[in-house]
Amino acid sequence: MFGIELKNVTRRFDNVLALDRVDLKINAGEFFCLLGPSGCGKTTLLRILAGFDQPENGRVFFGERDVTAVPPHERDTGMVFQNYALWPHMTVWKNVEYGLTMRNMARHERDQKVKRALEMVQMSGYAERSPNQLSGGQQQRVALARALVIEPGVVLLDEPLSNLDARLRLEMREQLQDLQRALGVTMVYVTHDQKEALAMGDRIAVMQMGEVAQIGAPRAVYTQPATRFVADFIGEINLISGEIKSVNPEVVATDVGEIRGHAGYENAQVGDRALCAIRPEALDFLLGEPNATDNVISGRVRQTTYLGEVEQFLVELATGSQIKLMKYGATARGAQPGDEVRLRFSQQRVIVLRDGEEDRDEAV
Amino acid sequence: MKRFDLNWPTLIFLLGLIAFFALFLFYPLWYAFVQSLVVDGRLTFAFYELMVTSPVYQEAILNSFRLGMITTIATTLLSLPLAFLLVRYDFAGKGFVNGLILVPMVLPPFVGAIGMKQMFARFGSINLLLMDLGLIDQPVDWFGGGGFVGVVILEVLHLYPIMYLNVAAALANVDPSLEDAARNMGSSGFRLFRTVTFPLMLPGYFAGAIIVFIWAFTDLGTPLIFNYRQVVAVEIFNSIEDINENPMAYALVVFVLLLTVFFFYLSKATLGNRRYEMIARGAVTSGSRPASRGMTLLIYAAMLSLTGIAMIPHVSVFLTSIAERWFMTVLPQETTGRFYAMVFEHPMSLSSIEMSLMLSVLSTTLDIGLGIAIAYLLTRTRIPYKGVLDAVAMLPLALPGLVLAFGYLAGYSGTFLDARHYPVPLLVIAYAVRRLPYMVRAAYAGLQQTSITLEEAARNLGASRLRTLLQITFPLILANLVAGGILCFAFAMLEVSDSLILALKDEYYPITKAIYALMGRIADGAFLASAMGVFGMVLLIVGLFLAGRFLGRRMGELFRA
């Protein structure tokens, strides 16, 4: 088991920058998620780790070892492919055994390890089946066993759950986490599903157009997004633009009044164009008097949507823009379309982001 | 809703189709089968006994097997590396190189043999050239083993493109992520090929190998020219004259037929239930990568030298056709165009061209009609036993021409279709049946790629079924139909086994039979035959080129099993 380090890795496909000077450190034994929309470079990054693709620039280290030029079959990684890539001309057993055979392991040792690996993923009864006779979830587990049986230094997973239906996905998610914890192996997990990344990762790297936008623990990435892109991509968020009036604590002058929050980026200056990012669940209807740390804005309810465990309100502000509010576990009806309401939100839950020009085009 | 679309026109056409296949596909085979087993109303296995006990037939069968095996192995060794280079690497001019591979197919191997015999004779160009260069002292017997080597060389040079098309398709269909997975598990190089890539290619490879084997096993023209007579095909051919006294040929034909069936059954039984394509899902990375400069150079060097060697028969046929005098010299001493003039003067060559044109036009017309109708039924209607219709229409692809032609000759002997009196109807049908799969495939591909909603849109706006067919469907698939038609025509013009077996009177000889007959009949036979061969070659090149233009890159699909 080892950690992974990427230094200044660049990869270009026909003038499209798939990876742009990426620096990344993955700790040994960590469950690390690469998260981003399609085309952000996360799969390219994973293929570079596996050795299927070479960076034009930069180096890749497994522990102390520079593996940049090492061919895939000498890397000692175990990869789980998005389409599982189980060999259809081999049985489940042969598929799992293959990596051990390639390592010239003795027969009885192979048998033992394959048996254990299949037990680990609860596929012992299917050893003699052909992969074609298995369901998606079963194929998934065999692919996992194949990657784990060689006891690799790192397991690479390329959207392994994306071909499964929703319920199975949840089940596999838990199994995968349990396995990772039990084995203590480093896992690099590529996904475009932010919920998956939040639920599974020890840390997440959010990628955007070939660059790493933010790295951090799930909680940090969710509550403290570093850019508008990250804020938008993970979960839902309301953005109110304005200009920074004073710093520490930050006060932003907006069209709906002054909003107090805290900067999500370094060196926030008075006069910066800024966005106040507020999660919908951070908002609440103000019924009595506000606390000293609360921001308050007012508007009119446009639409309510009842979703069971949560009720969602769209509130139109004085400027005409809309803001979303979510209330969990509401038993009685909170507000109705047309109601004039005041909204409160604590200043701890307002992240002040830079309103950069470059962000504006990319963010939704 | 009804389970099937069976209106009266469809039903009548289907019945006609059944009758057609019954009469001209199954009856001839059945006839040969019965004749090989029943003599004077009694069941006998005497002929099969003779086949395995007589040294003559043993020898012939053994030779044919050797011919088939060696040809299959040699074409495999040629096409596997070739397929890897051309499928796995991207380089400038890839389309051109892919086209180059098909070039050797434009000459029936037996015509090439005529030229090769001149060039590789004891005192032919090659030996003389090598002796001039001081590389050898004594002339080399190139076609050693009584011509066996010569036959093998020509079969290999003619058939490796077919093997290549199958192998390349099989390789291209291997999901790259399956190889990536193996590399990830520590496999590489030949080990990766042996454990993962080749097993996955096996179904496609096997299909190609069977075609090549059967083709070499049953080729008639090439052994005849090399006078290598101890093979099954020639034995069958020789017994045509006295078929009524010696029914041995029936047994041999049935043997070839059973062999073919056996191989296809074997491939189905061992590989048929493996549907490798099905499992690959999700994002698939591209399996090819750009070739480096050195690699590109290597690819071109390999391709050009291979094509160069494969073109030796063509070049030698051309040289022979323009040689005024060619004896004991490397190149002809004097060249002449008189053999080309002779093609249009000699009564046999002239009538054979007329004959071939007529036969090809008629058989192609029949193919187009049947092909479109069958493809339409398969893609656009719900009829019972669709799979059977599909299989039957494709059957001639696997059936050796020799077997079918022999069945026609024997089965319709004594009827108004008797080829001994007037072979034209049977020749037209034989040509048509043999090429039908190409036409069905071409039309099928067109119909499948044309969205049915385009037709439904026309129906929705009030066009009748027939009108939709004529105004919407046909124009959309015209390119496919034209390409299929050109292929049928070009191959019919140079058809060998049907022509050799079914045309038994001088005045009904098609081109190929005339070439064969002229070889032995007149003093300048080889030269005149070569000139006719060049004509045929040009015709086939133009045909393939035109078909390629209409069909684009999908052309290779027509030659795959």
Contacts between the chains, C-beta under 8 A, distances in Angstrom:
chain1	res1	chain2	res2	distance
A	43	B	283	7.6
A	47	B	285	7.8
A	50	B	180	7.6
A	50	B	184	5.9
A	51	B	183	7.6
A	52	B	180	5.6
A	52	B	183	7.3
A	52	B	285	7.6
A	71	B	183	7.6
A	71	B	188	6.7
A	72	B	180	7.3
A	72	B	183	4.1
A	72	B	184	5.8
A	72	B	188	7.9
A	73	B	183	4.9
A	73	B	184	7.5
A	73	B	185	7.6
A	73	B	186	4.8
A	73	B	187	5.8
A	73	B	188	4.2
A	73	B	192	7.9
A	74	B	186	7.5
A	75	B	184	7.8
A	76	B	186	7.8
A	77	B	184	6.3
A	78	B	184	7.0
A	78	B	185	7.9
A	79	B	180	7.6
A	79	B	181	6.9
A	79	B	184	4.4
A	81	B	177	5.1
A	81	B	180	7.1
A	81	B	181	6.0
A	81	B	282	7.8
A	82	B	177	7.9
A	82	B	282	4.3
A	82	B	283	5.8
A	83	B	175	7.4
A	83	B	177	5.9
A	83	B	279	7.8
A	83	B	280	5.9
A	83	B	281	4.6
A	83	B	282	3.7
A	83	B	283	7.3
A	83	B	284	7.1
A	84	B	279	8.0
A	85	B	175	7.0
A	85	B	177	4.1
A	85	B	178	5.1
A	85	B	180	6.7
A	85	B	181	4.0
A	86	B	181	7.8
A	86	B	279	6.9
A	87	B	178	5.8
A	87	B	181	7.3
A	87	B	182	7.5
A	87	B	196	6.0
A	87	B	199	7.8
A	87	B	200	7.5
A	88	B	200	7.4
A	88	B	274	6.5
A	88	B	275	7.9
A	88	B	276	5.0
A	88	B	278	8.0
A	88	B	279	5.0
A	89	B	199	4.4
A	89	B	200	6.2
A	89	B	202	7.7
A	89	B	274	6.6
A	89	B	276	7.3
A	98	B	182	7.0
A	98	B	185	5.3
A	98	B	187	7.3
A	98	B	195	7.3
A	99	B	185	3.5
A	99	B	186	5.8
A	102	B	185	5.6
A	102	B	186	3.7
A	102	B	187	5.0
A	102	B	191	7.4
A	103	B	186	5.9
A	131	B	279	6.3
A	132	B	275	7.0
A	132	B	278	6.7
A	132	B	279	6.0
A	146	B	181	7.7
A	146	B	185	7.1
A	147	B	184	7.8
A	150	B	185	6.7
A	150	B	186	7.3
A	159	B	282	7.8
A	162	B	282	7.2
A	163	B	281	6.2
A	163	B	282	5.9
